Amino acid sequence: MAKDPQTLPAKCRQCSKPLSDVAVCDFCHSINPAAAGMDYFTLLGLPRQFELDEKVLHDRFLALSRAVHPDYHGSDAADAQVLSLQMSAAVNDAYRTLKSPALRAAYLLELVGGKSSAQDKSVPEGFLDTMMMMQEEVHDAKTSGHAAELERLRSVLTTQHDGLMHRIAGLFGQLQDAAACDAIRNDLLGEIRQQLNAVSYVTKLLEQAG
């Protein structure tokens, strides 16, 4: 089952003012030590879901990265400076993960109880046969220097990649509606994992065709 979303601390540990942000106090600007261990969605103040507003994500990242940046906390106590470095790294990792649809999907999948790629390497039925065929076509096109054929293959792979990500988005939407049924939920988690594994194959083949 999904983990419960982490909740916002009620008060700042330093000045006891109410907190409107999990990471930094609006009043004394001290960093909340617990924030570095929060999931990326909670850390950036975003809903725990696959569909995100990219502008909101970017704006939130910029604001938070400025607030926790080591340069801003250079005159703080030594432990606060260390915390600033840790938080800055955590915010960068969170943004890097959530701005990429594939990385976001993989992160969210494990966050809500799905398996990692190491735990489940399965792909949709018939997918590997298709990939082996396309890999041969990419190899032949590169060996022969057939630029037009490579461009065609890149277009096919890009379309396939986009189709897989669209499917993943739809499955996450279904997952939200299936929260009360464990059997359906587990089936959806498994299918999302398969689709993500397929995305990884297509991405690697696109790199080879590049």
C-alpha positions in Angstrom: 0.0 0.0 0.0 1.0 3.6 -0.5 2.9 5.3 2.3 1.0 8.2 4.0 2.2 11.6 2.7 4.5 13.3 5.2 2.8 16.2 7.0 4.1 19.7 7.5 5.6 20.4 11.0 3.4 22.8 13.0 6.1 25.1 14.2 9.7 26.1 13.5 12.2 24.5 15.9 14.2 27.7 16.2 11.6 30.5 16.6 8.4 28.5 17.2 6.5 30.4 14.5 4.0 28.5 12.4 5.5 26.8 9.3 4.0 27.2 5.8 6.9 25.3 4.2 8.5 22.0 5.1 12.1 23.1 4.5 12.6 26.7 5.6 11.0 29.0 8.1 9.4 32.1 6.6 10.3 34.2 9.7 13.8 33.2 10.9 14.9 31.4 7.7 16.3 28.5 9.5 16.2 25.1 7.8 14.0 22.3 9.1 16.4 19.4 9.8 13.7 16.8 9.1 13.1 18.1 5.6 16.2 16.5 4.1 14.7 13.1 4.8 11.3 13.8 3.2 10.2 12.5 -0.1 10.8 14.7 -3.1 7.2 15.7 -3.6 6.8 16.7 0.0 10.1 18.5 0.0 9.2 20.7 -3.0 5.6 21.2 -1.8 4.0 19.3 -4.7 1.2 16.8 -4.8 2.3 13.2 -4.8 1.2 12.4 -8.4 2.6 11.7 -11.8 1.1 14.7 -13.6 2.9 17.9 -12.5 2.9 21.5 -13.7 6.4 22.0 -15.0 6.4 25.7 -14.3 5.2 25.2 -10.7 8.0 22.6 -10.3 10.6 24.9 -11.7 9.5 27.9 -9.7 9.4 25.9 -6.5 12.8 24.6 -7.1 14.3 28.0 -7.7 12.7 29.5 -4.6 13.8 26.6 -2.4 17.3 26.3 -3.8 17.9 30.0 -3.0 16.5 29.6 0.5 18.7 26.7 1.4 21.8 27.6 -0.6 25.1 27.5 1.4 25.9 31.0 0.4 22.8 32.2 2.1 23.7 30.4 5.3 27.4 31.3 5.3 27.3 33.2 8.5 25.3 30.5 10.4 26.6 28.1 13.0 28.7 25.2 11.7 26.0 22.6 12.1 23.5 24.9 10.2 26.0 25.3 7.4 26.3 21.5 7.1 22.6 21.2 7.1 22.4 23.8 4.3 24.8 21.7 2.2 22.7 18.6 2.8 19.5 20.4 1.9 20.9 22.0 -1.2 21.9 18.5 -2.4 18.5 17.1 -1.6 16.7 19.9 -3.4 18.9 19.4 -6.5 18.3 15.6 -6.5 14.5 16.2 -6.0 14.3 18.6 -9.0 16.5 16.4 -11.2 14.2 13.4 -10.5 10.8 15.1 -10.8 11.5 17.1 -13.9 12.2 13.9 -15.9 8.9 12.1 -16.6 10.6 8.7 -16.6 12.6 9.3 -13.4 9.5 10.8 -11.8 7.4 7.8 -12.7 10.0 5.4 -11.4 10.4 7.3 -8.2 6.7 7.6 -7.6 6.1 3.9 -8.4 8.5 2.8 -5.6 7.1 5.5 -3.3 3.6 4.1 -3.5 4.7 0.5 -3.1 5.7 -0.7 -6.6 8.8 -2.7 -7.4 12.1 -1.3 -8.6 13.7 -2.3 -11.9 16.1 -4.5 -10.0 13.2 -6.4 -8.4 11.1 -6.8 -11.6 12.7 -6.8 -15.0 9.6 -7.8 -17.0 8.4 -6.0 -20.1 5.1 -6.2 -22.0 4.5 -9.3 -24.0 6.3 -9.3 -27.4 8.2 -6.2 -26.6 11.7 -7.7 -26.6 11.2 -9.3 -30.0 10.3 -5.8 -31.4 13.4 -4.3 -29.7 15.7 -7.0 -31.1 14.4 -6.3 -34.6 14.8 -2.6 -34.2 18.3 -2.9 -32.7 19.3 -4.9 -35.8 17.8 -2.2 -38.1 19.7 0.5 -36.2 22.9 -1.4 -36.4 22.5 -2.0 -40.2 21.6 1.7 -40.8 24.6 2.9 -38.8 27.0 0.4 -40.5 25.8 1.4 -44.0 25.8 5.1 -43.2 22.1 5.3 -44.2 21.2 8.7 -42.6 17.6 8.7 -43.8 16.9 5.3 -42.4 18.4 6.2 -39.0 16.2 9.3 -38.9 13.2 7.1 -39.6 14.1 4.7 -36.9 14.6 7.6 -34.4 11.2 8.9 -35.3 9.6 5.4 -34.7 11.4 5.0 -31.4 10.5 8.5 -30.2 6.8 7.8 -31.0 7.1 4.5 -29.1 8.7 6.2 -26.2 6.0 8.9 -26.1 3.3 6.2 -26.3 4.8 4.3 -23.4 4.9 7.5 -21.3 1.3 8.3 -22.2 0.3 4.8 -21.1 2.2 5.3 -17.8 0.4 8.5 -17.1 -2.9 6.8 -17.7 -2.0 4.0 -15.4 -1.1 6.3 -12.6 -4.4 8.0 -13.0 -6.2 4.6 -12.7 -4.0 3.9 -9.6 -5.5 6.9 -7.8 -9.0 5.6 -8.4 -8.1 2.0 -7.4 -6.7 2.8 -3.9 -9.3 0.7 -2.1 -8.8 -2.5 -4.1 -5.5 -4.3 -3.5 -5.8 -6.7 -6.4 -6.4 -4.0 -9.0 -3.8 -1.8 -7.4 -1.1 -4.5 -7.5 -1.9 -5.2 -11.2 -1.5 -1.6 -12.0 1.8 -1.3 -10.1 3.1 -4.3 -12.0 2.0 -2.9 -15.4 3.6 0.5 -14.6 6.9 -1.3 -13.8 6.7 -3.2 -17.2 6.0 0.0 -19.1 8.9 1.7 -17.4 11.3 -1.2 -18.1 10.2 -0.8 -21.8 10.9 2.9 -21.7 14.4 2.1 -20.5 15.0 -0.2 -23.5 13.7 2.4 -26.0 15.7 5.2 -24.4 18.9 3.1 -24.7 18.2 2.3 -28.3 17.4 5.9 -29.1 20.9 6.8 -27.7 22.4 4.2 -30.0 20.6 5.6 -33.0 21.6 9.1 -32.1 
